[in-house]
Amino acid sequence: MQLAFVSPGCAVCCQVLSVFGIVFLLVLGFLFTAEVNELTGSTEDPVNPKDVGHACFMAAAIYAAFFLCCSCQQLVRRSETRRARRL
């Protein structure tokens, strides 16, 4: 049974993009939760910035799940490569 369903290049790309997404969304989440004036002081800004902050945190958690999935794919590929070398 093959557990690796993502190519190594795609897994690395997903990991890199996920790290940037996590950092960006966490920063936005903290800024919206703190109700920073630059993000919440205009007339077109969200009504409840704390809800927007929590949504950013949830999106960061989803990116973290993708990061973990791709990290597991990297580990599976490494173990398959080691197993193939032994044979």
HUBELFEN-V474793 format. One record per residue. N is the residue number from 0. RES is the residue in three letters. PSI is psi as a letter, one per 30 degrees, with the letter a starting at -180 (* if undefined). D_CENTER is the distance of its C-alpha to the mean C-alpha in Angstrom with 2 decimals. Layout:
n->[N/N]
res->[RES/RES]
psi->[PSI/PSI]
d_center->[D_CENTER/D_CENTER]
//
This chain:
n->[0/1/2/3/4/5/6/7/8/9/10/11/12/13/14/15/16/17/18/19/20/21/22/23/24/25/26/27/28/29/30/31/32/33/34/35/36/37/38/39/40/41/42/43/44/45/46/47/48/49/50/51/52/53/54/55/56/57/58/59/60/61/62/63/64/65/66/67/68/69/70/71/72/73/74/75/76/77/78/79/80/81/82/83/84/85/86]
res->[MET/GLN/LEU/ALA/PHE/VAL/SER/PRO/GLY/CYS/ALA/VAL/CYS/CYS/GLN/VAL/LEU/SER/VAL/PHE/GLY/ILE/VAL/PHE/LEU/LEU/VAL/LEU/GLY/PHE/LEU/PHE/THR/ALA/GLU/VAL/ASN/GLU/LEU/THR/GLY/SER/THR/GLU/ASP/PRO/VAL/ASN/PRO/LYS/ASP/VAL/GLY/HIS/ALA/CYS/PHE/MET/ALA/ALA/ALA/ILE/TYR/ALA/ALA/PHE/PHE/LEU/CYS/CYS/SER/CYS/GLN/GLN/LEU/VAL/ARG/ARG/SER/GLU/THR/ARG/ARG/ALA/ARG/ARG/LEU]
psi->[k/j/f/j/g/k/l/e/e/e/e/e/e/e/e/e/e/e/e/e/e/e/e/e/e/e/e/e/e/e/e/e/e/f/h/k/e/f/f/g/f/l/f/g/l/k/e/j/f/e/e/e/e/e/e/e/e/e/e/e/e/e/e/e/e/e/e/e/e/e/e/e/e/e/e/e/e/e/e/e/e/e/e/e/e/e/*]
d_center->[27.50/24.69/21.33/19.53/18.78/16.54/18.27/17.51/16.91/14.39/12.52/12.61/11.66/8.52/7.74/8.88/7.24/3.61/5.63/7.37/5.27/4.57/8.21/9.50/8.72/10.01/12.94/13.70/13.63/16.01/18.13/18.62/19.35/21.84/23.29/23.60/26.56/25.10/22.51/24.81/28.32/28.99/30.56/27.73/25.00/23.61/26.19/24.10/21.50/20.53/19.40/17.27/15.75/15.09/13.53/11.07/10.37/10.05/7.60/5.40/6.49/5.84/2.15/3.90/6.49/5.79/5.59/8.63/10.20/10.37/11.60/14.13/15.15/15.93/17.99/19.79/20.71/22.04/24.07/25.45/26.48/28.21/29.93/31.16/32.58/34.54/36.18]
//
